[in-house]
């Protein structure tokens, strides 16, 4: 089958990879360059972790995602992943109502996933760069760690080109006819296929009206940091941080494999037009980081060395992935910043759904986290 794939991020590229491996003919269209530095997939690193609160379906999905990544590493001939464990820290007692980390602990136990429950002293030993209150506790899960995002996307695009897959960079899709299998491009040309996959992240609503009202494009700012020299060695051995010891909903990536220490907080998100994404400023980055200085050992000595913005499609439905089927079109969105870890697996599932191997209803339940073992 000829399958038109719209979106050149990790999901679109992975869909093309999965299609090509089983003999289909993918054609991929990306509005920007490939890789696109303005897309959500382009960054030094992304977390992968099974700490998902009470979302048992997504925690299960992470296990399957590792299998898909292993299949991709085998084709690429290299492994763009650093196993570091994934750590969440809570300042509230486990019995507190709405404690997501406590819910994660229950799911980890139910699924028999490898994890350690840490008290404040153990957290201080593991994370000397944090000022840990006596009431804090932590959950360290394995596997978990860092996906080297920009390397994955660049290497995957290169693999597709070598395999003869047609990748059309700087080629914007502006309209889709799902019944005719037609995609109208900005230059006036019409591409025709047997199936269409839309994995355009924050741009999806502009192409699939049925999904526009179910998600909102939002701009996320992250900051890159240089820790004081006294903390540099500890950070180099740090786990991926799914939740800092703060009331802010925050996360961080340690400086592994030549990357920089990165911090993000959901409070920094703002609604946006992905085609008019502002770059941010040093002042905005400093303001984001300011509340974190007080929880960091020698916090005053950290330097903000850079920042980056990227657009996410934020789901209105409890951060669940959103799907849509119309004619020969299959679309995924609502990525909310946690799609990358599922990139290779989502590509395999989208490819199977677009070509009829997997029923759309089954794909939609799975993508919404509703297929729960046991």
Secondary structure as UniProt FT lines:
FT   STRAND          2..6
FT   HELIX           10..21
FT   TURN            22..23
FT   STRAND          25..29
FT   TURN            37..38
FT   TURN            40..41
FT   STRAND          46..48
FT   TURN            53..54
FT   HELIX           56..76
FT   STRAND          81..83
FT   STRAND          86..90
FT   TURN            94..95
FT   TURN            97..98
FT   HELIX           100..110
FT   TURN            111..112
FT   STRAND          114..118
FT   HELIX           120..126
FT   TURN            128..129
FT   TURN            134..135
FT   STRAND          137..142
FT   STRAND          145..147
FT   HELIX           149..162
FT   TURN            163..164
FT   STRAND          166..168
FT   TURN            169..170
FT   STRAND          173..177
FT   TURN            178..181
FT   STRAND          182..185
FT   TURN            186..187
FT   STRAND          190..192
FT   STRAND          195..198
FT   HELIX           201..203
FT   HELIX           204..207
FT   HELIX           209..212
FT   TURN            213..214
FT   STRAND          215..226
FT   HELIX           229..236
FT   STRAND          240..243
FT   STRAND          250..253
FT   TURN            257..258
FT   STRAND          261..265
FT   HELIX           266..268
FT   STRAND          270..271
FT   HELIX           274..276
FT   HELIX           282..290
FT   TURN            291..292
FT   HELIX           293..295
FT   TURN            297..298
FT   HELIX           299..301
FT   STRAND          303..315
FT   TURN            316..319
FT   STRAND          322..326
FT   TURN            327..328
FT   STRAND          329..333
FT   TURN            336..337
FT   HELIX           340..342
FT   HELIX           343..354
FT   TURN            355..356
FT   HELIX           360..367
FT   TURN            368..369
//
